[in-house]
Every structure is written in structure tokens, then in C-alpha cells.
Amino acid sequence: MYEERIKRSGMQGLITSAANAASFIKDGMVVASSGFTKAGDSKAVLKAFAALATTSPRKITLLTGASLGHGTDGTLTEAGAVHKRMPFQVDPVLRHAINEGSVLFLDQHLGESAELINENIIRPDVAIIEALLIEEDGSIVPTTSVGNTATFAAKAEKIIVEINVSVPLSLYGVHDIFSTGVWPDRKIIPITAAGTRIGTSAIPVDPEKIIAIVITETIDSPAAINERDDKTRSIAGHLLQFFEHEVKKGRLTNQLRPLQSGIGKVANAVLEGFIDGDFEHLTMYSEVLQDSTFNLIDAGKMDFASASSITVSQPCYTRLMTNFERYKPHIVLRPQDISNAAEVIRRLGVISINTAIEFDIYGNVNSTHIGGTKMMNGIGGSNDFARNAYLSVFVTQASSKNGAISHVVPMASHIDNSEHDVDIVVTDFGLADLRGLAPRERAKTIISNCADPLYKDLLKDYFLAASRKGGHTPHLLEEALSWHARMDITGSMQKETNSFA
């Protein structure tokens, strides 16, 4: 019945129900699931395991590439089935459990998460892998993401495969699977352009490790993609003007350099702004392909895009899957330790554009924590790119909640990307080019260009008072986080009087 999808002789006999496959997962196991930003994830077995855990308590440590879709993280959490989770998540139920301490969370650079497994620091007992098909030699062709799946397949003791028949076979050939190996025999990654292919179309697998096959027909969870609004248009406009200036200075051409855009509504909307610019023959070397990527391809603006997953809205998903042959020559999906590899990012001179929760007057960026303590989603791949990019750009709105929150603050309440790795910060009010600037120069530039006028004078007063106290990076330690404390108490960072004079 599934000859097109299960080509290895005798393997169709492993087809079973999700509940039966989930029964192979025992209490205390380390379970690795395919999936990267809601794409190519387990649609059936993990949920079946959650159902088992509600009647027969059991907990697992769950590894993935990035986030899961279809509320799976939340379902597992509500079932009490998760002891520890890594390296990234976006689920509100799981987020609450992490912040109250009932689930442990390891927030890790996505480009480095395979390292823990390759070096046998963490060893998966079972891997659950969504597949387009299984080849005659037992190798697995993934679906809409690669993520850490190749590493999971190599290191897990046993493998459960979910064959997703809703994904068209036209995806075959879009993947580029490559492994660097482990120290001391690690190989270079010979990618010299976004479109360079260096690997195979399938993930090598020891077929003896496959213990169950589950058939599914559920599409990926759609991404929440908002239309561009005035703030995101303004941010995109400032960036486009900056890139035009760099072209005039001879530092860039109209092709720019390969682009990277972080996941999320703001980053996607900013990338859409390139449709309005004069740039052409763009390329992308990123971790996620969002709606904006395919809109740029359709607009004739982007020639090629490399990433680890496809995470798009429902309309875009339908458009892709019904006409994938049209897009396949323009894209490639790689393992995340390749898509996020420092070696390649630096070689290609990537322009990295990621979203900040807040940044401070010296350019330190908080990407993960609300109020310095409460985890939002995780660092993802932002630092993989920011640390190694030709240009490291962070974007955010200057303020939110009708001005109650400033996203430009005296001191970031948590730092994920330090000032040393940040070149450009942008808000809807303006752009600050921090290259070549000392901390005091950075502060003046950020306050002048990026702050909401509601907070500009407060920031100036803070910086002047801190400067009088002295220091290479002036701060008033007793006041540095007072804005966040005031937000906790009053619901707003604004204040009526100046205490810095």
C-alpha cells in the first residue's frame, strides 16, 4: 500500500499505531524528535505518549531541532510527561511550566545543540523522525525540516518513523544532508555560496534500529504571520536606507550578501520590505524559510535560499505544496549544524537580521527573557549568526503597550548577544550603526536614533548621570534595572520625576 513511501523490502511489516509505537518509550528515557520551528515534527507518537502518561505516569527528556507544532509541547506538559526540554520552544503551556520550575529547560544555541549528542554527553534512547519516505537502503528522506534529525538518527538506540503522506513526493531532492563528523576527524564544510550542495538527499540510517513505522496525514502547524504594519514598515525602511547607503559607499552591491532572518512576525515583516527596494538577485543563508522568502522568490527578488526548515502560513503552505517543483530549484534544506555553522556564516559574509526583546544603550541585546527572569522562547540561532555575520542587525519596536514598555533601556535585564557581537540596532524611530564606536559613542547614537521620544530624555539623563560617575561603560548600578522594577510595580516604565540629576 505504501510502496512509494517505504521502499525497503520487508519494512512495511513495521507499520503500527501511534499508541503502540509510543509504548516503546519508557519512563526516564531521552527522546529525540525531528522538527524545527513547527516544521517536520512528530504529529502522532509524541501525543500518543502524552496520552499514555496521563494514565501511567512517566517522564522523558525531550530533544528537538527547535519548536514543535500542534500544541505537542503543551500536551506533553499537561500530561506531566516532560522532565527536561531542549534546545528551544514556543509553547505557552510549556513556557509557564518552565518559568514556575516544574519543567527544566536548557536554552542552547541551535547550531551547537548537535554537539552534545555527537560527543555522547547526551545519548537519545529513541528518535522519532517524520519522513517523506524510506529508501531501499533504509535511509530516511525528511519532510519540511532537517534540524537535528541526522544526528538523532545516527546516535539514537532505536528509531520510530512517522511517514507523513500529506507531504508531496515532489519534496524529494530538496534536502542536502552532510555531517562534519567528530573531533579529531572533523571535516570542513565546503559551502562557498548559498546554493552550494555538498551532501545527499537522504539521512543515512542503520535499518536495524527502526522499530516502528506510523502513517500520518497531518500538515505542519501554520506560522502566525502578521501583515506589515506602520512600525515594521518603518523598521524595514530604515534598514533599506542603510543598505542603500552601504551600496553607495562601495561596501555592498545591489545583491547585498546572503541574508539571514530570525523566526517571528517582526523579522518576517522586515524581510518583506526588500520587495519595495531596488535590490535584486538576493540570496539567503538562514535557518528558517518564512513567507517572506517565497514572496521574494515570486517577486523575482531572490534567486536562492538555504535553511533548515520551511515554516510558513497556511496560505503559503498550500501554495508551496501544490506547486513545489516551481520553488525547488531555488531552495535547499540542511542540518541545523550546517545551516548555523560559524565557518560558513563567516565565509559567506552573511547579513544577519534578528529580533530583540530589548537592547540597552550600549547595544547589549536580550532575546529571551522578560524582565530578566522569565523565559520567552529561547536564543535559537540568533547568536550563531550574530557572532559570525558580516553585519549583525537586531530589530525591535521602540516601545509597546501604548508606551508603557520601552524596548531601549539603560541596561538589558538579560544579555544573549553582547555589544561585541552587535553592529546595527533598529527601531521604528531609527537606526544606529554601532560599528567602530566606543561604548559612550554607542550610547549617544542609540539614544538619539532609536529611542521612543517618551523615553529619550530619561535615557539621556541616565547616561549623563552615569558618565559623571565614570567608567568605560558608565552605569548607575542602583538605577540600571529600575525601569524593569518600576514596570513590575506600576505596569509602566515611565516615571514623572528625574532621579538621575
Buried (B, 14 or more C-beta within 10 A) or exposed (E): EBEEBBBBEEBBEBBBBBBEBBBBBEEEBBBBBBBBBBBBBBBBBBBBBBBBBEEEEBBBBBBBBBBBBBBBBBBBBBBBBBBBBBBBBBBEBBBBBBBEEEBEBBBBBBBBBBBBBBEEEBEBBBBBBBBBBBBEEBBBBBBBBBBBBBBBBBBBEBBBBBBBBEBBEBBBBBBBBBBBEEEEEEEEBEBEEBBBBBBBBBBBBEBEBBBBBBBBEBBBBBBEBEEBEEBBBBBBBBBBEBBBEBBEEEEBEEEBBBBBBBBBBBBBBBBBBBBBBEBBEBBBBBBBBBBBBBBBBEEEBBBBBBBBBBBBBEEBBEBBBEEBEBBBEBBBBBBBBBBBBBBBBEBBBBBBBBBBBBBBBBBBBBBBBBBBEBBBBBBBBBBBBBBBBBBBBBBBBBBEEEBBBBBBBBBBBBBBBBBEBBBBBBBBBBBBBBEEBEBBEBBBBBBBBBBBEBBBEBBBBBBEBBBEEEEEBBBBEEBBBBBBBBBEEEEBBBEEEEEBE
